[in-house]
Amino acid sequence: MSLRSTTTPHDTVHHPVFARFYAKLSPVVDEHAGVAAHRKELLAGLSGRVIEIGAGNGLNFAHYPSTVSEVVAIEPERLLRRRAVDAAVRAGVPVDVVPGSAEALPVKSEAFDAAVTSLVLCSVRDVRRALGELRRVLRPGGELRFFEHGRAEGPVLGTVQLALDATVWPVLFGGCHTARDPLAAIEAAGFELGEYRRLRVPASRVPTPASPCVLGVARRPAERERAAPGDGTGP
């Protein structure tokens, strides 16, 4: 693994009550709300070296295809990180669980073929910096796979989301914000959006503030080829 030195504390996030709640409830939600199928779709077709931020308790690990040579999984919360280490042992591909912050990734630039964010951009402290770091560590042309919840398209639920984000939701749910716009943030960070689709999780008639989701792919733009001497494009 290509690490770089960093002064970022290992445990930059500490939500012990929420972490215990999430570790216990998330496998149930994966099974009964269809999240496991979305995780599998998110990771299908990946290959090479992959970095995943906010790996939580490692629920994605079982869905990485065998074409992935290595996963570096960043998780700042210590209890969830311990659960992720256990999940890594059972994974079908090599997974290295590493403490760290999404805003200061402890890895070298352009070291990965793909990056994964899965229900995490809602809770990072600085979305712009986190996505900037992912762009830095991806090779030119590398993929960003994302499965995120965010801002509702309708005005009623959108207003509810904003009110909750300004009051109780981040406190109760480990810093989560419901009204962030992941697509706009990804484009603002310099990624080129590819195919994506909107979905509701769970797919119930009455949505929750965290139900509106988007699943898709973006890419770090490939560097332009340098002009060859004598091709007429240089001075």
Backbone bond lengths (Angstrom), bond angles and torsions (degrees), N, CA, C in turn:
res aa  C-N    CA-C-N  psi(-1)  N-CA   C-N-CA  omega(-1)  CA-C   N-CA-C  phi
1 M - - - 1.471 - - 1.515 109.39 -
2 S 1.334 116.13 136.94 1.454 121.08 -178.63 1.527 110.04 -91.40
3 L 1.326 115.86 98.78 1.456 120.89 179.87 1.516 110.19 -98.02
4 R 1.309 116.00 157.18 1.453 120.29 171.09 1.511 107.45 -129.34
5 S 1.311 116.51 157.08 1.464 119.79 -178.95 1.516 109.56 -69.68
6 T 1.319 116.20 145.93 1.457 122.24 179.09 1.514 109.40 -152.87
7 T 1.317 115.73 149.91 1.462 120.15 177.83 1.511 111.46 -99.33
8 T 1.323 116.83 6.48 1.465 120.26 -179.86 1.520 109.95 -67.00
9 P 1.345 119.99 129.30 1.457 121.46 176.94 1.520 110.89 -59.64
10 H 1.329 116.33 146.74 1.461 120.92 -178.80 1.525 111.31 -63.53
11 D 1.302 118.01 -41.41 1.460 121.22 -176.63 1.522 108.81 -106.02
12 T 1.334 115.97 75.41 1.456 120.36 -178.05 1.514 112.07 -80.11
13 V 1.332 117.23 -12.06 1.464 122.63 178.90 1.521 107.54 -128.51
14 H 1.327 115.99 132.94 1.467 119.05 179.40 1.520 108.38 -142.13
15 H 1.329 115.65 98.87 1.456 122.78 177.69 1.525 107.88 -127.40
16 P 1.318 118.97 72.81 1.466 120.87 -171.25 1.526 114.18 -61.64
17 V 1.331 117.87 -38.95 1.463 120.11 -179.14 1.527 109.92 -68.50
18 F 1.337 116.72 -49.98 1.455 119.85 179.17 1.526 110.98 -63.16
19 A 1.330 117.72 -38.93 1.463 120.67 -178.68 1.520 111.16 -61.11
20 R 1.324 117.30 -41.85 1.468 120.15 178.11 1.521 110.66 -65.74
21 F 1.327 115.89 -41.61 1.470 121.15 178.34 1.521 110.41 -62.60
22 Y 1.324 116.90 -46.25 1.461 121.23 -177.75 1.523 111.16 -66.23
23 A 1.326 116.77 -43.45 1.462 120.36 -178.68 1.520 111.91 -61.39
24 K 1.321 116.26 -32.40 1.462 120.65 -179.00 1.522 111.89 -82.82
25 L 1.330 117.47 -39.51 1.462 121.08 -172.89 1.524 113.51 -87.50
26 S 1.326 118.51 -32.77 1.462 120.50 -171.55 1.524 114.08 -60.37
27 P 1.341 121.15 -38.10 1.473 118.19 176.42 1.528 112.96 -63.11
28 V 1.330 117.04 -33.05 1.463 121.06 177.60 1.525 109.99 -67.46
29 V 1.337 116.77 -44.28 1.462 121.23 178.33 1.523 110.52 -63.12
30 D 1.331 116.73 -40.78 1.460 120.28 178.44 1.523 111.25 -56.49
31 E 1.320 115.76 -41.14 1.459 120.42 -175.34 1.520 112.23 -78.02
32 H 1.330 117.07 -43.28 1.460 119.99 -169.99 1.530 113.91 -97.15
33 A 1.326 118.50 -16.91 1.465 120.36 -179.91 1.519 112.26 -106.59
34 G 1.323 116.82 7.11 1.460 120.16 176.94 1.508 115.30 79.00
35 V 1.336 118.38 10.71 1.458 120.85 -176.71 1.525 111.59 -67.40
36 A 1.332 117.48 -35.16 1.462 120.42 -179.85 1.529 111.05 -58.74
37 A 1.321 116.89 -40.10 1.465 120.18 179.10 1.531 110.76 -65.76
38 H 1.324 117.23 -36.39 1.463 120.20 177.92 1.527 110.45 -68.51
39 R 1.309 117.41 -36.94 1.471 120.67 177.16 1.535 109.72 -62.28
40 K 1.327 116.30 -43.58 1.457 120.21 -179.86 1.521 110.84 -62.88
41 E 1.333 116.89 -42.13 1.466 120.70 177.38 1.522 110.97 -64.04
42 L 1.317 116.68 -40.82 1.457 122.12 -179.58 1.520 111.93 -56.98
43 L 1.319 116.99 -40.97 1.464 121.72 -170.71 1.523 113.65 -97.96
44 A 1.315 117.81 -6.38 1.467 121.02 -176.19 1.525 111.04 -59.55
45 G 1.325 115.80 134.25 1.458 121.00 174.81 1.512 115.95 84.38
46 L 1.334 117.99 -1.17 1.462 119.69 178.16 1.522 110.42 -68.33
47 S 1.336 115.37 152.85 1.457 120.68 176.25 1.525 109.15 -151.75
48 G 1.334 115.07 164.30 1.465 120.30 178.20 1.513 112.72 78.23
49 R 1.327 115.73 -149.98 1.464 122.18 -177.60 1.526 109.57 -91.73
50 V 1.320 115.91 133.32 1.464 121.96 -175.28 1.519 109.26 -127.54
51 I 1.332 116.01 139.56 1.463 120.77 171.45 1.524 107.91 -114.38
52 E 1.321 115.97 134.02 1.460 122.36 177.76 1.518 108.35 -121.08
53 I 1.323 117.30 127.84 1.464 120.22 177.84 1.524 109.28 -101.73
54 G 1.336 115.40 147.47 1.453 120.38 -179.83 1.509 111.34 60.38
55 A 1.331 116.36 52.08 1.468 121.06 -174.30 1.517 113.08 -69.45
56 G 1.335 118.09 -12.41 1.460 120.79 178.32 1.510 111.75 59.71
57 N 1.328 116.36 -132.46 1.467 121.00 179.55 1.525 112.61 -93.61
58 G 1.326 117.05 17.01 1.453 120.96 170.59 1.507 116.31 81.78
59 L 1.329 118.10 27.41 1.458 120.14 -177.44 1.527 113.04 -68.92
60 N 1.324 118.10 -21.28 1.462 119.81 176.71 1.525 112.79 -75.14
61 F 1.318 117.89 -24.29 1.460 120.70 -167.15 1.526 112.90 -57.43
62 A 1.312 117.40 -38.49 1.466 120.99 -177.16 1.525 112.57 -68.36
63 H 1.333 117.83 -13.42 1.463 121.08 -174.40 1.528 113.45 -103.58
64 Y 1.335 118.02 -1.43 1.461 118.98 177.85 1.524 109.75 -70.02
65 P 1.338 118.02 132.93 1.469 119.91 -179.81 1.527 111.06 -73.40
66 S 1.311 115.92 160.45 1.470 121.49 -176.34 1.521 112.65 -66.75
67 T 1.331 117.99 -13.99 1.459 121.26 177.95 1.534 112.70 -73.86
68 V 1.328 117.42 -10.52 1.471 121.85 176.03 1.524 108.31 -79.98
69 S 1.321 116.62 125.69 1.467 120.96 -177.60 1.525 112.58 -85.61
70 E 1.337 117.29 -27.68 1.466 121.08 -179.33 1.516 109.73 -164.03
71 V 1.330 116.16 141.54 1.460 121.92 172.11 1.523 107.87 -118.98
72 V 1.315 116.71 125.74 1.463 121.85 169.90 1.524 106.37 -102.53
73 A 1.322 116.12 113.32 1.462 122.33 -172.99 1.527 109.36 -107.60
74 I 1.306 116.68 116.61 1.465 122.69 -178.80 1.523 109.00 -94.95
75 E 1.335 117.07 124.92 1.458 121.19 176.85 1.526 109.30 -142.65
76 P 1.343 117.33 118.17 1.462 120.33 -175.85 1.524 115.44 -84.45
77 E 1.338 117.95 -19.20 1.466 120.13 -175.54 1.533 109.38 -90.10
78 R 1.327 116.86 124.10 1.463 120.15 -167.21 1.528 113.57 -64.63
79 L 1.342 118.38 -41.41 1.467 119.14 -178.81 1.529 110.25 -66.29
80 L 1.313 117.15 -45.61 1.457 119.81 177.95 1.520 110.91 -64.41
81 R 1.317 116.67 -34.76 1.466 119.39 179.10 1.529 111.04 -64.32
82 R 1.314 116.92 -38.47 1.471 119.66 177.36 1.524 110.19 -63.71
83 R 1.333 117.02 -41.06 1.465 119.51 177.39 1.530 110.72 -65.56
84 A 1.331 116.67 -36.38 1.456 120.15 178.62 1.527 111.36 -65.40
85 V 1.313 117.22 -37.70 1.468 120.43 177.28 1.526 110.12 -60.97
86 D 1.329 116.70 -41.68 1.469 120.28 177.45 1.530 110.55 -62.79
87 A 1.343 116.48 -42.06 1.461 120.09 179.73 1.526 111.27 -66.89
88 A 1.329 116.97 -32.94 1.461 120.72 -179.48 1.523 111.60 -64.15
89 V 1.323 116.31 -33.87 1.469 120.47 179.20 1.524 110.45 -62.98
90 R 1.315 116.85 -32.94 1.467 121.31 -177.09 1.525 113.12 -91.62
91 A 1.327 117.80 -4.41 1.460 121.32 -176.21 1.528 110.75 -70.95
92 G 1.327 115.95 154.59 1.452 120.72 179.65 1.510 114.18 -86.44
93 V 1.346 117.04 -2.29 1.461 122.20 177.29 1.531 107.81 -130.23
94 P 1.338 118.88 159.39 1.466 120.30 178.00 1.528 111.64 -65.28
95 V 1.321 116.70 124.65 1.465 122.27 179.27 1.518 108.67 -126.77
96 D 1.322 116.39 126.46 1.459 122.33 176.87 1.529 107.81 -112.17
97 V 1.321 117.66 112.50 1.463 122.58 -178.78 1.523 108.80 -89.15
98 V 1.327 116.56 124.69 1.459 122.45 -170.51 1.527 109.53 -127.70
99 P 1.349 118.22 135.25 1.466 119.15 172.30 1.516 110.22 -72.83
100 G 1.310 116.13 148.73 1.456 118.92 178.70 1.507 111.98 161.95
101 S 1.314 114.71 172.63 1.459 122.32 -178.38 1.522 109.72 -108.78
102 A 1.325 116.78 141.47 1.461 120.84 177.51 1.520 111.77 -63.07
103 E 1.326 116.25 -26.09 1.463 120.41 -178.86 1.526 113.12 -82.61
104 A 1.322 118.29 -6.96 1.468 121.69 178.98 1.522 108.21 -151.39
105 L 1.304 116.86 72.64 1.466 121.69 -173.62 1.526 110.85 -66.63
106 P 1.336 116.94 131.32 1.472 120.65 -176.03 1.529 112.66 -84.71
107 V 1.324 116.94 46.93 1.461 122.17 -179.56 1.527 109.24 -136.15
108 K 1.331 115.27 160.48 1.451 120.68 -176.73 1.520 112.25 -76.47
109 S 1.308 115.73 159.96 1.465 121.75 -179.59 1.521 111.32 -69.34
110 E 1.323 114.99 146.82 1.465 124.13 174.59 1.532 112.16 53.96
111 A 1.342 115.67 37.92 1.466 120.91 -175.93 1.519 113.46 -99.07
112 F 1.346 118.38 -3.66 1.460 120.46 -172.26 1.521 112.01 -130.29
113 D 1.329 114.33 148.24 1.459 121.40 177.64 1.520 112.21 -84.20
114 A 1.334 116.76 -25.28 1.463 120.64 -178.27 1.519 109.70 -153.36
115 A 1.321 114.91 156.53 1.464 121.77 176.20 1.517 108.19 -131.12
116 V 1.330 115.67 150.75 1.462 121.45 -176.52 1.519 109.63 -130.39
117 T 1.334 115.64 130.43 1.461 121.27 167.72 1.523 107.29 -122.80
118 S 1.308 116.27 130.35 1.463 121.00 -175.38 1.519 109.46 -137.89
119 L 1.344 116.11 101.71 1.463 122.41 179.78 1.519 111.42 54.67
120 V 1.332 115.78 45.23 1.465 120.09 -176.40 1.529 113.37 -129.08
121 L 1.332 119.00 -28.35 1.463 119.65 -178.09 1.521 111.94 -64.70
122 C 1.317 116.88 -18.03 1.465 120.76 176.81 1.518 112.51 -67.56
123 S 1.328 116.86 -22.82 1.464 119.23 -170.75 1.515 114.95 -118.60
124 V 1.342 118.98 -8.60 1.462 118.16 177.73 1.522 109.41 -66.46
125 R 1.317 116.16 149.83 1.469 119.78 -175.83 1.524 111.99 -69.42
126 D 1.337 117.21 -36.06 1.460 121.08 -176.63 1.526 107.85 -135.51
127 V 1.322 116.81 98.02 1.462 121.45 -176.42 1.524 111.14 -61.77
128 R 1.319 116.67 -41.99 1.465 120.64 -178.18 1.531 110.95 -60.50
129 R 1.313 116.38 -46.49 1.462 119.65 -179.49 1.524 111.48 -67.49
130 A 1.317 116.84 -39.96 1.464 120.11 -179.74 1.530 110.98 -62.15
131 L 1.320 117.18 -45.25 1.459 119.85 179.05 1.524 111.26 -69.97
132 G 1.318 116.81 -33.22 1.458 119.74 174.52 1.520 112.09 -62.56
133 E 1.321 116.20 -37.55 1.458 120.64 176.40 1.524 111.28 -66.97
134 L 1.316 117.22 -40.66 1.462 119.47 177.28 1.530 110.76 -63.59
135 R 1.301 117.15 -39.52 1.467 120.00 177.20 1.524 110.22 -63.63
136 R 1.319 116.97 -38.00 1.468 121.04 179.60 1.519 112.02 -63.59
137 V 1.337 117.61 -42.87 1.464 120.16 -172.16 1.522 112.83 -85.84
138 L 1.331 117.85 -11.16 1.460 121.21 176.00 1.525 110.26 -82.46
139 R 1.328 115.84 142.33 1.463 119.53 171.89 1.530 108.80 -68.81
140 P 1.328 118.73 154.87 1.469 119.92 174.89 1.522 110.78 -55.37
141 G 1.318 116.25 130.64 1.451 121.62 -176.66 1.517 114.08 87.58
142 G 1.339 117.23 -4.40 1.458 121.20 -179.44 1.519 112.33 -68.97
143 E 1.325 116.03 154.87 1.462 122.25 -175.40 1.517 112.38 -94.00
144 L 1.313 115.06 144.43 1.462 123.02 165.83 1.518 106.94 -111.61
145 R 1.326 117.07 115.54 1.461 122.02 174.99 1.529 107.70 -96.95
146 F 1.324 117.21 131.75 1.460 120.00 -177.11 1.519 111.36 -134.82
147 F 1.318 114.44 139.85 1.469 123.73 172.20 1.518 105.00 -137.68
148 E 1.331 116.04 101.36 1.454 121.40 -170.01 1.522 111.26 -134.95
149 H 1.319 115.95 149.20 1.464 118.64 169.30 1.517 108.09 -98.94
150 G 1.336 115.54 157.13 1.459 118.02 -175.94 1.507 112.77 -173.51
151 R 1.311 115.19 -154.56 1.455 122.93 -169.81 1.530 112.07 -59.99
152 A 1.325 115.79 133.12 1.456 121.44 176.94 1.523 109.92 -73.35
153 E 1.326 115.77 150.33 1.464 119.83 178.57 1.530 111.68 -78.98
154 G 1.324 117.98 -28.71 1.456 121.16 179.97 1.519 112.44 -82.19
155 P 1.350 118.37 148.49 1.467 121.22 -176.23 1.519 114.08 -70.07
156 V 1.323 118.55 -31.70 1.462 120.10 -176.58 1.521 110.99 -68.29
157 L 1.339 116.64 -55.03 1.459 119.45 179.52 1.521 111.04 -65.59
158 G 1.330 116.91 -33.87 1.462 120.03 177.36 1.515 112.49 -61.21
159 T 1.310 116.43 -39.95 1.470 120.86 177.83 1.522 110.96 -66.60
160 V 1.323 116.24 -40.68 1.465 120.60 176.45 1.520 110.33 -61.20
161 Q 1.324 117.21 -43.29 1.465 120.81 179.36 1.524 111.56 -59.24
162 L 1.311 116.67 -46.41 1.464 120.09 -179.39 1.524 111.46 -61.18
163 A 1.334 116.49 -40.87 1.462 120.45 179.49 1.526 110.87 -65.63
164 L 1.307 117.04 -41.87 1.459 120.38 179.80 1.526 111.40 -67.21
165 D 1.337 116.60 -40.25 1.465 120.02 -179.72 1.523 111.65 -63.36
166 A 1.316 116.26 -30.23 1.470 120.81 -178.70 1.519 112.45 -84.07
167 T 1.338 117.36 -5.04 1.464 119.59 -175.11 1.530 111.92 -130.08
168 V 1.322 117.89 -95.89 1.463 120.58 -165.57 1.525 115.53 -95.61
169 W 1.340 117.80 -24.45 1.469 118.71 -169.76 1.531 113.61 -60.07
170 P 1.337 119.59 -50.92 1.466 118.59 -179.85 1.528 113.15 -61.43
171 V 1.323 116.93 -32.66 1.463 120.67 179.85 1.528 110.65 -68.28
172 L 1.313 116.49 -42.25 1.462 120.73 -176.36 1.520 113.42 -78.61
173 F 1.336 117.10 -28.55 1.456 120.40 -171.10 1.528 113.04 -120.46
174 G 1.292 116.49 45.21 1.460 121.26 169.39 1.511 115.80 60.44
175 G 1.328 117.45 37.83 1.461 121.03 177.99 1.513 114.35 85.74
176 C 1.326 118.01 7.30 1.460 122.20 -179.18 1.530 110.76 -68.50
177 H 1.347 115.74 142.71 1.464 122.81 173.87 1.524 107.91 -124.41
178 T 1.316 116.61 133.51 1.465 119.90 -174.10 1.515 113.83 -89.32
179 A 1.335 118.32 -20.98 1.462 120.81 -169.52 1.522 113.97 -103.60
180 R 1.323 118.83 12.42 1.459 120.00 176.51 1.541 109.60 -70.59
181 D 1.320 115.43 155.30 1.463 121.59 -177.71 1.532 108.62 -112.60
182 P 1.328 118.39 93.31 1.462 119.93 -175.06 1.523 113.90 -63.72
183 L 1.330 118.04 -36.45 1.459 120.00 -178.94 1.530 111.01 -64.36
184 A 1.327 116.63 -45.80 1.460 120.19 179.23 1.526 110.79 -63.93
185 A 1.328 117.00 -38.91 1.467 120.77 -179.74 1.523 111.16 -66.47
186 I 1.312 117.05 -40.55 1.464 120.96 -179.66 1.527 110.59 -64.95
187 E 1.318 116.74 -43.10 1.471 119.66 177.47 1.521 111.19 -66.08
188 A 1.328 117.28 -40.59 1.464 120.81 -179.55 1.523 111.89 -64.53
189 A 1.328 116.79 -24.82 1.471 120.86 179.49 1.524 112.51 -81.92
190 G 1.331 117.76 -0.50 1.452 120.53 175.88 1.512 115.30 97.82
191 F 1.335 116.98 10.73 1.458 120.14 176.47 1.530 110.33 -86.85
192 E 1.328 115.45 153.15 1.457 121.45 173.52 1.525 108.25 -97.50
193 L 1.320 117.25 117.06 1.460 120.84 -179.55 1.523 110.48 -68.42
194 G 1.339 115.10 134.17 1.446 121.19 171.83 1.517 110.06 -104.47
195 E 1.310 117.17 -142.99 1.459 120.79 -179.78 1.525 110.42 -72.24
196 Y 1.313 115.44 141.48 1.465 120.69 174.29 1.519 108.45 -153.64
197 R 1.314 114.67 161.88 1.463 119.03 176.35 1.516 109.53 -141.49
198 R 1.312 115.00 148.48 1.457 121.10 176.89 1.526 109.13 -92.35
199 L 1.299 116.02 144.67 1.454 121.05 179.78 1.515 109.34 -149.58
200 R 1.319 115.30 169.48 1.460 120.61 179.18 1.525 108.34 -120.96
201 V 1.326 115.63 129.02 1.471 121.18 -179.07 1.534 108.99 -127.19
202 P 1.346 117.71 116.68 1.467 126.36 -4.73 1.524 110.65 -74.25
203 A 1.333 115.02 163.34 1.468 119.91 -177.09 1.524 110.65 -82.51
204 S 1.327 116.76 57.78 1.453 122.59 -178.69 1.520 110.08 -97.19
205 R 1.317 116.26 164.73 1.457 120.46 -178.67 1.530 111.36 -67.25
206 V 1.313 116.89 -37.02 1.465 121.08 -179.68 1.529 108.48 -103.60
207 P 1.338 118.59 113.00 1.456 120.34 -177.01 1.523 112.12 -77.35
208 T 1.327 115.90 153.96 1.460 122.00 170.47 1.529 108.04 -94.89
209 P 1.319 118.88 168.64 1.467 119.34 177.61 1.524 113.84 -58.94
210 A 1.332 117.49 -24.88 1.464 120.79 -179.38 1.519 112.91 -100.30
211 S 1.330 118.49 9.18 1.467 121.37 -176.69 1.524 114.95 -71.99
212 P 1.351 120.38 -40.38 1.466 119.13 -175.95 1.528 110.84 -66.52
213 C 1.325 115.91 121.87 1.466 121.07 -177.12 1.514 110.24 -130.02
214 V 1.327 114.87 164.44 1.456 121.64 174.47 1.522 107.55 -139.59
215 L 1.335 115.92 137.73 1.461 122.34 -178.08 1.519 107.59 -130.49
216 G 1.336 116.33 128.13 1.455 117.20 -177.94 1.507 113.23 -176.77
217 V 1.330 113.89 -161.64 1.464 121.03 -175.90 1.522 109.15 -137.28
218 A 1.334 115.43 145.04 1.461 122.61 171.29 1.526 106.95 -134.45
219 R 1.318 116.58 169.09 1.462 119.71 -178.26 1.518 110.86 -135.62
220 R 1.325 114.59 144.95 1.458 118.88 166.66 1.521 106.85 -73.34
221 P 1.333 118.46 127.00 1.464 119.45 -177.83 1.524 111.72 -56.51
222 A 1.331 115.90 139.64 1.456 120.98 176.50 1.524 109.12 -72.30
223 E 1.314 115.68 144.25 1.459 119.89 178.50 1.526 109.48 -69.14
224 R 1.310 115.20 143.00 1.453 118.99 176.73 1.526 109.80 -69.74
225 E 1.327 113.65 140.60 1.456 117.66 178.38 1.524 109.36 -67.62
226 R 1.324 114.73 139.39 1.464 119.30 176.89 1.531 109.81 -69.75
227 A 1.293 115.32 141.91 1.452 119.61 -179.91 1.528 110.52 -67.80
228 A 1.324 115.43 133.74 1.464 119.62 178.33 1.508 110.48 -74.82
229 P 1.340 118.19 146.96 1.469 120.95 178.83 1.525 110.78 -57.31
230 G 1.331 115.41 133.32 1.449 119.66 176.28 1.499 115.69 82.25
231 D 1.370 117.55 10.00 1.460 117.71 -178.25 1.529 112.42 -89.82
232 G 1.331 115.87 2.20 1.461 119.08 175.92 1.507 114.46 90.76
233 T 1.351 117.51 -2.43 1.463 119.16 -178.09 1.529 111.72 -100.40
234 G 1.304 117.16 -11.96 1.464 121.05 -177.98 1.499 111.04 -95.53
235 P 1.374 117.12 179.55 1.466 120.30 179.59 1.510 110.96 -70.72
